[in-house]
Amino acid sequence: MIRPELLDRLRVKPGKKFRLKDHDPGWDQTEELKVLGKEAVKERARELMAENLKDLAAAQDVLYAGDKYAVLIIFQAMDAAGKDGTIKHVMSGVNPQGCQVFSFKQPSKEDLDHTFLWRCGKCMPERGRIGIFNRSYYEDVLVVKVHPQLLAGQGLPREKFGKKFWAERYDDINALERHLVRNGTVVIKFFLNVSKAEQKRRFLERLDVPEKNWKFSPADLAERAYWDDYMAAYEQAIAATSTADAPWYVIPADHKWAARALVGDVITTTIRNLDLTYPEVTPAKREALAEAKKKLLAEAD
């Protein structure tokens, strides 16, 4: 496991001043890590990742069997920050029957005819399952805030666009997540914090490597021009919606191996801290099991 003090640095404290510039996107988050050096830390991250894959698979098995809690994991980030790869690697050992992944892109006409929470609300994980949102309802306080002209397509009454509009959207999100937690859904939110320089490097790689050309869209470059606006929107949204029950973790994402190890550890630690156990077998059930075993053993081979 990663030391609690490091995870504590990544977790955004409710009610505290939050600034993205205070969160370095690199691997060397502490003096101890700097002393160890990049290669040693990278090797330890790989070992930790392997440990967490095994532990997460075991924890998810108990979660599924117990059918008491659901887990909702939200990933938000700028383009090329590594959301897809992180989901793929961190969840690679989990039983597919107990995990659901939803990617939310441009909303449909049907989505826009409902509240901004609707399309994600109908995809919430059921008890015993892990639900992963690759982007989420947070897009409506990020992309829409950076491009307010998109609000025109949401069909809202004009009188709803007051001074408290965005604060009210944060309140709506907090109310939804509070409702989920009260009803047994564990909510974990990750912002993969990639630097502008690293995003540029990854974009160039997508352009230079033929096998990665399909990943690049001119729209990605267009959105990059709004970098500062996005950073401000993320900062405001995270500060307003990181709560004790539904926290945000700001994950340094300039090095994929570091981001994946940190995300995997947070998820595994959170589920294990639920102190889950397999369902207890009642005396009547034990008798039925014993009878079933007796019948099987009595069968002729």
matplotlib code that plots the C-alpha trace (Angstrom):
import matplotlib.pyplot as plt

x = [0.0, 1.0, 1.7, -1.4, 0.3, 0.9, -2.7, -3.7, -1.8, -3.8, -7.2, -8.9, -10.0, -13.6, -13.8, -10.0, -8.4, -7.7, -5.4, -4.4, -1.0, -0.2, -0.5, 2.6, 1.7, 5.1, 6.1, 8.3, 5.6, 7.7, 11.3, 11.5, 10.5, 13.1, 15.8, 14.9, 15.1, 12.8, 13.8, 13.4, 10.0, 8.9, 9.9, 8.0, 5.0, 4.9, 5.2, 2.4, 0.3, 0.7, -0.2, -3.3, -4.5, -4.6, -6.1, -8.7, -9.9, -10.3, -12.1, -14.4, -15.3, -16.5, -18.3, -20.2, -21.0, -22.2, -24.5, -24.6, -22.5, -22.0, -18.9, -18.9, -15.6, -15.5, -12.6, -12.2, -9.3, -8.0, -7.6, -4.6, -4.4, -4.7, -8.2, -8.8, -5.4, -5.8, -9.2, -7.8, -4.8, -6.3, -9.4, -7.7, -8.0, -11.6, -14.3, -16.2, -19.5, -18.9, -17.8, -19.5, -17.8, -19.7, -18.1, -20.0, -19.4, -21.6, -25.1, -27.9, -31.2, -32.9, -30.2, -30.7, -34.4, -33.7, -31.8, -28.0, -27.8, -30.2, -28.0, -25.5, -28.2, -29.6, -26.2, -25.5, -24.0, -26.2, -25.3, -22.4, -20.9, -18.2, -19.4, -16.8, -17.7, -15.2, -16.3, -19.6, -22.2, -19.2, -18.9, -21.8, -19.7, -16.5, -17.0, -20.3, -18.8, -15.9, -18.3, -21.5, -23.1, -23.8, -26.4, -28.6, -29.1, -30.2, -33.6, -33.6, -36.1, -34.3, -35.0, -32.8, -29.6, -29.0, -25.8, -26.0, -26.4, -23.0, -23.2, -26.6, -25.2, -22.5, -25.2, -27.2, -24.1, -23.4, -27.0, -26.9, -23.7, -24.9, -28.0, -25.9, -23.6, -26.6, -27.9, -24.8, -22.9, -19.2, -18.2, -14.5, -13.6, -10.2, -8.9, -5.9, -3.7, -1.6, 0.6, 0.2, 3.7, 3.0, -0.3, 1.6, 4.1, 1.3, -0.5, 2.6, 3.1, -0.4, 0.5, 3.9, 3.0, 0.7, -0.9, -2.0, -3.3, -6.9, -6.6, -6.1, -8.9, -8.6, -11.2, -8.6, -6.3, -9.1, -9.9, -6.3, -6.6, -8.9, -6.4, -6.4, -10.2, -10.4, -8.0, -10.1, -13.3, -11.7, -10.3, -13.8, -15.7, -13.3, -13.2, -17.0, -17.7, -15.0, -16.8, -16.0, -18.2, -17.4, -13.8, -11.8, -8.2, -5.9, -3.6, -0.3, -0.6, 2.5, 3.8, 1.3, 2.9, 2.6, -1.0, -2.1, -0.4, -2.0, -5.5, -5.3, -4.2, -7.0, -9.7, -8.3, -7.8, -11.3, -13.1, -11.1, -11.9, -15.6, -14.6, -16.7, -17.3, -18.9, -22.6, -23.1, -24.5, -27.6, -28.0, -30.8, -28.6, -25.8, -28.1, -29.2, -25.5, -24.7, -27.6, -26.5, -23.0, -24.4, -26.5, -23.5, -21.2, -23.9, -24.1, -22.6, -19.5]
y = [0.0, 3.6, 5.5, 7.2, 10.6, 10.5, 9.6, 12.4, 14.9, 13.8, 14.0, 17.4, 18.5, 19.8, 23.5, 24.1, 26.4, 24.4, 25.5, 23.2, 24.9, 23.4, 19.9, 18.8, 16.5, 14.7, 11.4, 13.1, 14.1, 13.9, 14.4, 10.7, 9.8, 12.3, 10.7, 7.2, 8.4, 7.9, 4.3, 3.0, 4.7, 3.4, -0.2, 0.1, 1.5, -1.6, -3.9, -2.0, -2.2, -6.0, -6.2, -4.1, -6.0, -9.1, -7.4, -5.5, -8.7, -10.3, -7.2, -7.0, -10.7, -10.0, -6.8, -8.8, -11.7, -9.4, -7.3, -4.5, -1.7, -0.3, 1.6, 4.5, 5.7, 8.9, 9.9, 13.5, 14.9, 16.9, 15.1, 12.6, 12.5, 8.7, 8.0, 5.0, 3.5, 3.9, 2.2, -0.6, -1.3, -0.8, -2.9, -5.6, -8.2, -7.5, -10.0, -8.4, -9.5, -7.2, -4.1, -1.6, 1.1, 4.0, 6.7, 10.0, 12.0, 14.7, 14.5, 13.3, 15.1, 12.8, 13.7, 17.4, 17.0, 16.0, 17.5, 17.4, 14.6, 12.3, 10.4, 9.5, 8.8, 5.9, 4.3, 4.2, 0.8, -1.6, -3.1, -5.5, -3.8, -1.3, 1.4, 3.5, 6.8, 7.9, 11.6, 12.2, 14.8, 17.0, 17.8, 20.2, 22.3, 22.0, 21.9, 23.8, 26.4, 26.9, 27.1, 28.7, 28.9, 25.2, 26.1, 27.3, 23.7, 22.5, 24.2, 25.7, 28.5, 31.9, 32.8, 30.0, 31.7, 33.8, 34.7, 31.5, 29.2, 27.4, 27.3, 25.7, 23.1, 22.2, 21.9, 19.6, 17.4, 17.4, 16.5, 13.6, 12.2, 12.6, 10.6, 7.9, 7.6, 7.5, 4.6, 2.5, 3.7, 4.5, 7.5, 8.0, 10.8, 11.2, 14.2, 13.0, 16.0, 16.2, 19.2, 21.2, 20.3, 16.5, 16.9, 18.4, 15.5, 13.0, 14.8, 14.8, 11.1, 10.5, 12.4, 10.8, 7.1, 5.7, 3.2, 6.1, 8.5, 7.3, 8.7, 12.3, 14.7, 18.3, 19.1, 18.1, 20.8, 23.3, 22.6, 22.9, 26.6, 27.0, 25.4, 28.2, 28.3, 24.6, 24.7, 27.4, 25.4, 22.2, 24.2, 25.6, 22.4, 20.3, 22.8, 23.0, 19.2, 17.4, 16.3, 13.9, 11.2, 11.8, 13.0, 14.1, 12.8, 14.9, 12.3, 13.3, 12.0, 13.1, 9.6, 6.9, 4.3, 6.6, 7.6, 3.9, 2.8, 5.7, 5.2, 1.4, 1.9, 4.4, 2.1, -1.0, 0.7, 2.3, -1.0, -2.9, -0.3, -1.2, -4.3, -6.5, -10.2, -13.0, -13.6, -15.8, -19.2, -19.8, -23.1, -24.1, -23.4, -25.4, -28.4, -28.0, -27.9, -31.0, -32.8, -31.8, -33.1, -36.3, -36.9, -36.1, -38.5, -41.2, -41.0, -43.9, -42.9]
z = [0.0, -0.6, 2.6, 4.0, 4.1, 0.3, -0.4, 2.0, -0.1, -3.2, -1.5, -1.7, 1.7, 2.0, 2.9, 2.4, -0.1, -3.3, -6.1, -9.0, -9.2, -5.8, -7.2, -9.2, -12.1, -11.8, -10.1, -7.4, -4.9, -1.7, -0.7, 0.1, -3.5, -4.9, -2.9, -4.1, -7.7, -10.7, -11.6, -8.1, -7.7, -11.1, -10.1, -6.8, -8.6, -10.9, -7.9, -6.1, -9.2, -9.3, -5.7, -6.1, -9.1, -7.0, -3.9, -6.0, -7.6, -4.2, -2.8, -5.7, -5.3, -1.7, -2.8, -5.5, -3.1, -0.3, -2.6, 0.0, -1.5, -5.0, -6.0, -8.4, -9.8, -11.8, -14.0, -15.3, -17.1, -20.1, -23.4, -23.5, -19.7, -19.7, -18.6, -21.0, -20.2, -16.5, -16.5, -18.7, -16.5, -13.0, -13.7, -15.7, -13.0, -12.0, -13.0, -15.9, -14.4, -11.5, -13.3, -15.7, -17.7, -19.3, -21.4, -21.7, -24.8, -26.5, -25.1, -27.4, -28.1, -25.5, -23.0, -23.5, -23.0, -19.4, -16.5, -16.8, -14.3, -16.1, -18.5, -15.8, -13.3, -15.3, -15.5, -11.7, -10.6, -8.8, -5.5, -5.6, -8.7, -9.6, -12.0, -13.8, -15.5, -18.1, -17.9, -16.2, -15.2, -14.3, -18.0, -17.4, -15.0, -17.1, -20.9, -20.6, -18.3, -20.7, -23.6, -22.1, -25.6, -25.1, -22.5, -25.3, -26.4, -23.0, -23.3, -19.9, -19.0, -19.4, -15.8, -14.6, -15.8, -12.7, -10.8, -8.8, -11.8, -11.4, -7.6, -7.9, -10.3, -7.8, -5.2, -7.4, -7.8, -4.1, -3.4, -5.9, -4.4, -0.9, -1.8, -3.4, -0.3, 2.0, 0.1, 0.0, -3.0, -2.4, -4.6, -5.6, -8.0, -9.8, -11.7, -13.7, -13.6, -16.7, -17.6, -20.7, -21.8, -21.4, -23.3, -26.2, -26.2, -26.2, -29.0, -31.1, -30.4, -31.7, -34.9, -35.4, -34.7, -37.4, -35.0, -32.8, -35.5, -34.8, -31.3, -32.5, -33.3, -34.4, -31.7, -29.1, -30.4, -30.5, -26.8, -25.9, -26.7, -23.7, -21.3, -18.7, -18.8, -18.2, -15.3, -13.7, -14.3, -12.8, -9.8, -9.0, -9.5, -7.5, -4.6, -4.6, -4.8, -2.8, 0.3, 3.1, 1.6, -2.1, -2.3, -5.2, -5.7, -7.8, -9.4, -10.9, -14.5, -16.4, -15.9, -16.6, -14.4, -11.4, -12.1, -12.5, -9.3, -7.3, -8.7, -8.1, -4.5, -3.7, -5.2, -3.5, -0.1, -0.2, -0.9, 1.7, 4.3, 3.9, 6.0, 3.7, 4.4, 2.5, 3.3, 6.4, 5.9, 8.1, 10.0, 7.6, 4.6, 6.1, 6.5, 2.9, 1.8, 3.9, 2.3, -1.2, -0.5, 0.9, -2.3, -4.6, -2.7, -2.9, -6.7, -8.6, -10.6]

ax = plt.figure().add_subplot(projection="3d")
ax.plot(x, y, z, "-o")
ax.set_aspect("equal")
plt.show()
